[in-house]
Amino acid sequence: MSSTVRIRPVPVSPEEVVAVARDRARVVIDDEAREAMARSRAVVDAIERDGRPVYGVSTGFGALANTFVAPERRAELQHALIRSHAAGVGDPMPVEVVRAMMLLRLRSLAMGRSGVRPEVADALAALLNADVTPWVPRHGSLGASGDLAPLAHCAIVLLGEGWVRAADGTRAEAGPVLDAAGLAPITLSSKEGLALINGTDGMLGMLLLAVADLRHLLTMADVCAALSNEAMLGSDRPFQPELHEIRPQPGQAQSAANIHLLLQDSEVMDSHRNDTAHAVQDAYSMRCAPQVAGAARDVLDYATTVAARELLSVVDNPVVLPDGRVESTGNFHGAPLGYAADFLGIAAADVGSISERRVDRLLDVTRSRGLPAFLSPDPGVNSGLMIAQYTAAGVVAENRRLASPASVDSVPTSGMQEDHVSMGWAAGCKLRTIIDNLGTLLAVELLAGVQGLQLRQPLIPSPAARAAIAAVAPIAGKPGPDQFLAPVLEQVKHQLQGPSLRAEIEAAVGPLR
């Protein structure tokens, strides 16, 4: 990915959003985008000259849409809008979410349907390039007219007001920080305040970041399932490709192919392959791993499609059409994104749930096929991973609560003008928590699977498992006397979420899907 993202009157890509949000890629606005914005601004200027009543240009907002605003007060109207709508409360949103939201609002303005001057887009790009991040409180958006409050907390910084995140993460007044960065506040003209806040950019930013994270974690879920299966002396037969061809669910076939590949060339698997006393069938948490993780992959594909469509969209109200009309629209309603985020949260929660069930089997001496209780060589004096499974169970319970959909929980606002809202922002916020929790659950399973295979020595595990053991053993050591486990779990989670472990496993067995 380039270190520079060019803003044109066409959509940015998901990869570009991640690059700006997480890697601080620089933003440059092309001349073509400036021309598109100037053309749409000329339409707004004509409305001003003609004195026509147009929502957001010469009228109030929301329930005040029928209130005419005199020409000399229309700039004041835009500033008042930003100040009144920057009404969020709570802890600040992560920097990556705020940066994604700012970039997405910028790309929407640059599509030339919002009637703003190019200077407004320049001001947003300047904030991103100077690494000045507005302080955006968590609570405030209903996903109704888009993410009004969060975007207003971004927009107010352009005015030299509001709060930003200081270098140490604390809250600071925006004015002095802008001065230090060499940035000057801007003055808004008619329509521009509304255009800065009437979008689904917060919801979309969270969904795009979640899709990127979950795509990696679902592959790592297959890795963890394979490790657990191997450590519990499970069968690799349920993962044969021909068994998944007869149920053509695409995600299931991908997940099964991963697990089948990961279990090849293993002395551990070979040790019981022809043992007639072995279990005829494995438990569902082992045998049905591809069916669950694969279904989650299919939900991820759906969410990816929704996000891609939204990246193509002009989300504002009103919008300036190519023929010069200015029309009201409901495109700011976040239902498509809210549904996708809720569905993705359900899928991710279930992948974490089946992972915890495999951990429980690994630790239970009555079901783990010869492994010591709680994977401790000296159970009784030592508790092994007993409480790590407690932690996983608690996280699974939280994910179940969070998986309840936000998008059905509409609360009417604005004097019943906004009488149905999407709650897409809330869906995105809880999705982020679910995905982070999934990382914790897979880390517990990764640790348990590695330690289970270490206890199967001298049998040599699969090449994939050897790569996993080589990565985890320097952090956790071998099963033995109990140790302070919290930092071990933190480090294993960090390793699982990053790219290096997957790269090492793929170097041993080939590409994973």
Backbone hydrogen bonds, N-H to C=O, Kabsch-Sander energy under -0.5 kcal/mol:
donor,donor_aa,acceptor,acceptor_aa,energy
5,V,26,R,-3.7
6,R,4,T,-0.5
7,I,28,V,-3.5
8,R,6,R,-0.7
10,V,8,R,-0.7
17,V,13,S,-1.9
18,V,14,P,-2.1
19,A,15,E,-2.2
20,V,16,E,-2.2
21,A,17,V,-2.7
22,R,18,V,-2.9
23,D,18,V,-0.8
23,D,19,A,-1.1
24,R,20,V,-0.6
25,A,19,A,-1.9
26,R,3,S,-3.2
28,V,5,V,-2.4
30,D,7,I,-2.6
30,D,28,V,-0.6
34,R,30,D,-1.7
35,E,31,D,-2.5
36,A,32,E,-1.9
37,M,33,A,-2.4
38,A,34,R,-2.5
39,R,35,E,-2.2
40,S,36,A,-1.9
41,R,37,M,-2.2
42,A,38,A,-1.8
43,V,39,R,-1.0
44,V,40,S,-1.4
45,D,41,R,-2.6
46,A,42,A,-1.8
47,I,43,V,-1.8
48,E,44,V,-2.2
49,R,45,D,-2.1
50,D,46,A,-2.3
51,G,47,I,-1.5
52,R,47,I,-1.1
54,V,52,R,-0.8
56,G,60,G,-0.8
57,V,54,V,-1.9
58,S,54,V,-2.6
59,T,54,V,-0.7
60,G,64,L,-0.9
60,G,67,T,-1.6
64,L,61,F,-2.8
65,A,62,G,-1.5
67,T,64,L,-1.8
68,F,66,N,-0.7
69,V,58,S,-2.7
73,R,70,A,-2.1
74,R,71,P,-1.4
77,L,73,R,-2.2
78,Q,74,R,-1.6
79,H,75,A,-1.9
80,A,76,E,-2.9
81,L,77,L,-2.3
82,I,78,Q,-1.8
83,R,79,H,-2.3
84,S,80,A,-2.7
85,H,81,L,-2.1
86,A,82,I,-1.3
87,A,85,H,-2.3
89,V,139,H,-1.7
93,M,136,V,-2.8
97,V,94,P,-0.6
98,V,94,P,-1.9
99,R,95,V,-2.8
100,A,96,E,-2.0
101,M,97,V,-2.4
102,M,98,V,-2.4
103,L,99,R,-2.3
104,L,100,A,-2.4
105,R,101,M,-2.0
106,L,102,M,-2.2
107,R,103,L,-2.6
108,S,104,L,-1.6
109,L,105,R,-2.3
110,A,106,L,-2.2
111,M,108,S,-1.0
112,G,109,L,-1.7
120,V,117,R,-1.5
121,A,117,R,-0.9
122,D,118,P,-2.4
123,A,119,E,-1.9
124,L,120,V,-1.7
125,A,121,A,-2.5
126,A,122,D,-2.4
127,L,123,A,-1.7
128,L,124,L,-2.0
129,N,125,A,-2.7
130,A,126,A,-2.0
131,D,128,L,-1.2
132,V,127,L,-2.5
133,T,131,D,-0.7
135,W,163,W,-2.1
136,V,134,P,-0.9
138,R,91,D,-1.9
139,H,89,V,-2.6
144,A,146,G,-0.7
146,G,144,A,-1.4
146,G,332,F,-0.6
147,D,199,G,-3.4
148,L,146,G,-1.2
151,L,147,D,-2.4
152,A,148,L,-2.2
153,H,149,A,-2.0
154,C,150,P,-1.0
155,A,151,L,-2.8
156,I,152,A,-2.6
157,V,154,C,-0.7
158,L,154,C,-0.7
158,L,155,A,-0.9
159,L,155,A,-0.7
159,L,156,I,-0.6
160,G,157,V,-1.7
161,E,156,I,-2.1
164,V,172,A,-2.5
165,R,133,T,-2.8
166,A,164,V,-0.6
166,A,170,T,-3.4
169,G,166,A,-2.2
172,A,164,V,-2.6
174,A,162,G,-2.3
177,V,173,E,-0.9
178,L,174,A,-2.6
179,D,175,G,-2.3
180,A,176,P,-2.4
181,A,177,V,-1.7
182,G,178,L,-0.5
182,G,179,D,-1.4
183,L,178,L,-2.9
186,I,158,L,-2.5
191,K,56,G,-0.8
192,E,189,S,-1.6
193,G,189,S,-0.6
195,A,191,K,-2.1
196,L,192,E,-1.4
197,I,193,G,-0.7
197,I,194,L,-1.0
198,N,194,L,-1.6
199,G,197,I,-1.4
204,L,200,T,-2.8
205,G,201,D,-2.5
206,M,202,G,-2.3
207,L,203,M,-2.3
208,L,204,L,-2.7
209,L,205,G,-2.2
210,A,206,M,-2.3
211,V,207,L,-2.6
212,A,208,L,-2.0
213,D,209,L,-2.2
214,L,210,A,-3.1
215,R,211,V,-2.1
216,H,212,A,-1.1
217,L,213,D,-2.2
218,L,214,L,-2.6
219,T,215,R,-1.0
220,M,216,H,-2.0
221,A,217,L,-2.0
222,D,218,L,-1.3
223,V,219,T,-1.7
224,C,220,M,-2.6
225,A,221,A,-2.4
226,A,222,D,-2.3
227,L,223,V,-2.3
228,S,224,C,-2.5
229,N,225,A,-2.6
230,E,226,A,-2.6
231,A,227,L,-2.7
232,M,228,S,-2.2
233,L,230,E,-1.4
234,G,229,N,-3.2
239,F,236,D,-1.4
240,Q,237,R,-1.8
243,L,240,Q,-1.4
244,H,240,Q,-0.6
244,H,241,P,-1.3
245,E,241,P,-1.4
246,I,242,E,-0.7
247,R,244,H,-0.8
249,Q,247,R,-3.3
253,A,249,Q,-1.9
254,Q,250,P,-1.9
255,S,251,G,-2.6
256,A,252,Q,-2.7
257,A,253,A,-2.2
258,N,254,Q,-2.0
259,I,255,S,-2.4
260,H,256,A,-2.7
261,L,257,A,-2.2
262,L,258,N,-2.5
263,L,259,I,-1.3
264,Q,261,L,-1.3
267,E,460,I,-2.1
268,V,460,I,-0.9
270,D,266,S,-2.2
271,S,267,E,-1.6
272,H,269,M,-1.0
273,R,270,D,-0.8
275,D,272,H,-1.5
276,T,274,N,-0.9
278,H,275,D,-1.6
286,M,283,A,-1.4
287,R,283,A,-2.9
288,C,284,Y,-2.8
289,A,286,M,-1.0
292,V,288,C,-1.8
293,A,289,A,-2.5
294,G,290,P,-1.9
295,A,291,Q,-1.1
296,A,292,V,-1.9
297,R,293,A,-1.7
298,D,294,G,-1.8
299,V,295,A,-2.0
300,L,296,A,-2.4
301,D,297,R,-2.1
302,Y,298,D,-1.9
303,A,299,V,-2.7
304,T,300,L,-2.5
305,T,301,D,-2.0
306,V,302,Y,-2.2
307,A,303,A,-2.5
308,A,304,T,-2.3
309,R,305,T,-2.1
310,E,306,V,-2.1
311,L,307,A,-1.9
312,L,308,A,-0.8
312,L,309,R,-0.8
313,S,310,E,-1.2
315,V,313,S,-0.7
316,D,314,V,-0.7
319,V,327,E,-2.6
320,V,113,R,-2.7
321,L,319,V,-0.7
321,L,325,R,-3.1
324,G,321,L,-2.4
327,E,319,V,-2.1
327,E,325,R,-0.5
333,H,330,G,-2.0
334,G,143,G,-1.7
338,G,334,G,-3.0
339,Y,335,A,-2.8
340,A,336,P,-1.8
341,A,337,L,-2.7
342,D,338,G,-2.5
343,F,339,Y,-2.8
344,L,340,A,-2.5
345,G,341,A,-2.2
346,I,342,D,-2.1
347,A,343,F,-2.1
348,A,344,L,-2.8
349,A,345,G,-2.3
350,D,346,I,-1.8
351,V,347,A,-2.0
352,G,348,A,-1.9
353,S,349,A,-1.8
354,I,350,D,-2.3
355,S,351,V,-1.5
356,E,352,G,-2.0
357,R,353,S,-1.5
358,R,354,I,-1.5
359,V,355,S,-1.9
360,D,356,E,-2.3
361,R,357,R,-1.7
362,L,358,R,-2.3
363,L,359,V,-1.7
364,D,360,D,-1.1
365,V,363,L,-0.7
367,R,364,D,-2.1
368,S,364,D,-1.6
374,F,363,L,-2.7
375,L,372,P,-2.2
376,S,373,A,-1.8
380,G,382,N,-1.7
382,N,378,D,-1.8
385,L,374,F,-2.4
386,M,383,S,-2.1
389,Q,385,L,-1.7
390,Y,386,M,-1.2
391,T,387,I,-2.5
392,A,388,A,-2.2
393,A,389,Q,-2.6
394,G,390,Y,-2.4
395,V,391,T,-2.2
396,V,392,A,-2.6
397,A,393,A,-2.1
398,E,394,G,-1.9
399,N,395,V,-2.6
400,R,396,V,-2.1
401,R,397,A,-1.7
402,L,398,E,-2.5
403,A,399,N,-1.8
404,S,401,R,-1.2
409,D,406,A,-2.1
413,T,418,E,-2.4
417,Q,414,S,-2.1
418,E,413,T,-1.4
419,D,416,M,-0.5
419,D,417,Q,-1.1
422,S,143,G,-0.8
423,M,142,L,-3.4
427,A,423,M,-2.0
428,G,424,G,-2.2
429,C,425,W,-2.5
430,K,426,A,-2.4
431,L,427,A,-1.7
432,R,428,G,-1.9
433,T,429,C,-1.4
434,I,430,K,-2.5
435,I,431,L,-2.5
436,D,432,R,-2.1
437,N,433,T,-2.6
438,L,434,I,-2.4
439,G,435,I,-1.8
440,T,436,D,-1.5
441,L,437,N,-2.5
442,L,438,L,-2.6
443,A,439,G,-1.8
444,V,440,T,-2.1
445,E,441,L,-2.0
446,L,442,L,-3.0
447,L,443,A,-2.4
448,A,444,V,-2.4
449,G,445,E,-3.3
450,V,446,L,-2.3
451,Q,447,L,-2.4
452,G,448,A,-2.6
453,L,449,G,-2.0
454,Q,450,V,-2.2
455,L,451,Q,-1.7
456,R,453,L,-0.9
457,Q,454,Q,-1.1
459,L,456,R,-1.7
466,R,462,S,-2.5
467,A,463,P,-2.0
468,A,464,A,-2.0
469,I,465,A,-2.9
470,A,466,R,-2.4
471,A,467,A,-1.4
472,V,468,A,-2.4
473,A,469,I,-2.9
475,I,472,V,-1.5
476,A,472,V,-2.5
477,G,473,A,-3.1
485,L,483,Q,-0.6
489,L,485,L,-2.4
490,E,486,A,-2.2
491,Q,487,P,-2.2
492,V,488,V,-2.6
493,K,489,L,-2.4
494,H,490,E,-2.2
495,Q,491,Q,-2.1
496,L,492,V,-2.4
497,Q,493,K,-2.5
498,G,494,H,-1.4
501,L,495,Q,-0.7
503,A,499,P,-2.1
504,E,500,S,-2.4
505,I,501,L,-2.3
506,E,502,R,-2.8
507,A,503,A,-1.9
508,A,504,E,-0.9
508,A,505,I,-0.6
509,V,505,I,-1.9
510,G,506,E,-2.3
